Amino acid sequence: MLARLYREFFRALANPTRFAIVQLLRTEPHNVGQIGGKLGLEQSRVSHNLACLLNCDFVEREWRGKNRVYRLNPDLAPILTGIEKHLHRYAPALDTCGVLNAESGLVRLESKTASRPRRRATRMRSISGVSK
């Protein structure tokens, strides 16, 4: 169970959009429009990722007038600071880890084929020798 919790904790932060939102909220609270404007993201994308961060209890929200304002959960800030203290020590090993680099390549390959399912299906047919 502990391994699953670690995986989910870091998976929530590994998403580039959620990570950028968390980093922005470390500086000060923002509403959705401010977050989108500063990060160059559409409001729907910000809202979607804020929903995840809220569900994970990484952020909190409150009403200020007509706006919901989001802030980083104060319990998360020291955790992130603690992790960052150690990142520099591990950075060279992480950057040169052959296993992580190979896994990154697999993720990129999957995302490319997922965005073009029609081509992937065509390639699969030609590999198997079946033609249209």
C-alpha positions as CSV (number, residue, x, y, z in Angstrom):
1,M,0.0,0.0,0.0
2,L,2.8,2.4,0.8
3,A,4.4,1.9,-2.6
4,R,1.0,2.8,-4.3
5,L,0.8,6.0,-2.2
6,Y,4.3,7.0,-3.2
7,R,3.5,6.3,-6.9
8,E,0.3,8.3,-6.8
9,F,1.9,11.2,-4.9
10,F,4.7,11.6,-7.5
11,R,2.4,10.8,-10.4
12,A,0.2,13.8,-9.4
13,L,3.3,16.0,-9.4
14,A,4.8,14.5,-12.5
15,N,2.2,15.9,-14.9
16,P,3.8,19.0,-16.4
17,T,0.6,21.1,-16.1
18,R,0.0,20.2,-12.5
19,F,3.6,20.7,-11.6
20,A,3.6,24.2,-13.1
21,I,0.4,25.1,-11.2
22,V,1.9,23.8,-7.9
23,Q,5.1,25.8,-8.5
24,L,3.1,28.9,-9.3
25,L,0.9,28.5,-6.2
26,R,4.0,28.3,-4.1
27,T,4.6,32.0,-4.7
28,E,1.0,33.2,-3.9
29,P,-2.6,32.3,-4.3
30,H,-4.2,32.7,-7.8
31,N,-7.6,32.3,-9.4
32,V,-8.1,30.1,-12.5
33,G,-7.8,33.1,-14.9
34,Q,-4.5,34.2,-13.4
35,I,-3.1,30.7,-13.5
36,G,-4.0,30.3,-17.1
37,G,-2.6,33.7,-18.0
38,K,0.7,33.2,-16.3
39,L,1.2,29.7,-17.6
40,G,-0.3,30.3,-21.0
41,L,-2.9,27.6,-20.6
42,E,-6.6,27.4,-21.4
43,Q,-9.0,27.8,-18.5
44,S,-10.5,24.4,-19.0
45,R,-7.1,22.8,-18.8
46,V,-6.3,24.7,-15.6
47,S,-9.6,23.8,-14.1
48,H,-9.2,20.1,-15.0
49,N,-5.8,19.9,-13.3
50,L,-6.9,21.9,-10.3
51,A,-9.6,19.4,-9.8
52,C,-7.0,16.7,-9.5
53,L,-4.8,18.8,-7.2
54,L,-7.9,19.5,-5.0
55,N,-8.8,15.8,-4.9
56,C,-5.2,15.0,-3.9
57,D,-5.4,17.7,-1.2
58,F,-2.4,19.5,-2.7
59,V,-4.3,22.7,-3.1
60,E,-7.0,24.5,-1.2
61,R,-9.6,27.0,-2.5
62,E,-11.6,29.8,-1.1
63,W,-14.1,32.4,-2.5
64,R,-12.8,36.0,-2.8
65,G,-15.7,37.9,-4.2
66,K,-16.8,36.2,-7.4
67,N,-13.5,34.3,-7.8
68,R,-12.3,31.0,-6.4
69,V,-8.7,31.5,-5.3
70,Y,-6.4,28.5,-5.1
71,R,-3.4,28.2,-2.8
72,L,-0.9,25.5,-2.1
73,N,-1.8,23.3,0.9
74,P,0.6,24.6,3.6
75,D,1.5,21.0,4.5
76,L,2.9,20.4,1.0
77,A,5.3,23.4,0.9
78,P,7.9,21.8,3.4
79,I,7.7,18.5,1.5
80,L,8.5,20.1,-1.8
81,T,11.3,22.2,-0.2
82,G,12.7,19.0,1.4
83,I,12.7,17.2,-1.9
84,E,14.4,20.1,-3.7
85,K,17.2,20.1,-1.1
86,H,18.1,16.6,-2.3
87,L,17.5,17.0,-6.1
88,H,20.9,18.5,-6.7
89,R,22.6,15.6,-5.1
90,Y,20.7,13.1,-7.2
91,A,20.6,15.1,-10.5
92,P,23.7,13.6,-12.1
93,A,22.6,10.0,-11.4
94,L,19.1,10.7,-12.5
95,D,20.3,12.3,-15.7
96,T,22.5,9.4,-16.6
97,C,20.3,6.5,-15.5
98,G,20.0,4.3,-18.6
99,V,16.8,2.6,-17.3
100,L,15.0,6.0,-16.8
101,N,16.2,7.2,-20.2
102,A,14.9,4.1,-21.9
103,E,11.6,4.3,-20.1
104,S,11.3,8.0,-21.2
105,G,11.8,6.9,-24.8
106,L,9.0,4.4,-24.5
107,V,6.6,7.0,-23.1
108,R,7.3,9.3,-25.9
109,L,6.7,6.5,-28.5
110,E,3.4,5.6,-26.9
111,S,2.2,9.2,-26.9
112,K,3.1,9.7,-30.5
113,T,1.2,6.6,-31.6
114,A,-1.7,7.5,-29.3
115,S,-2.1,10.8,-31.1
116,R,-2.2,9.1,-34.5
117,P,-4.2,5.9,-34.2
118,R,-5.1,5.7,-37.9
119,R,-1.4,5.6,-38.9
120,R,-0.6,3.0,-36.3
121,A,-3.4,0.8,-37.5
122,T,-2.1,1.1,-41.1
123,R,1.4,0.2,-40.0
124,M,0.1,-2.8,-38.1
125,R,-1.8,-4.1,-41.2
126,S,1.3,-3.7,-43.4
127,I,3.4,-5.5,-40.9
128,S,1.0,-8.5,-40.7
129,G,0.8,-8.6,-44.5
130,V,-2.9,-7.7,-44.6
131,S,-3.8,-4.9,-47.0
132,K,-6.9,-3.0,-47.5
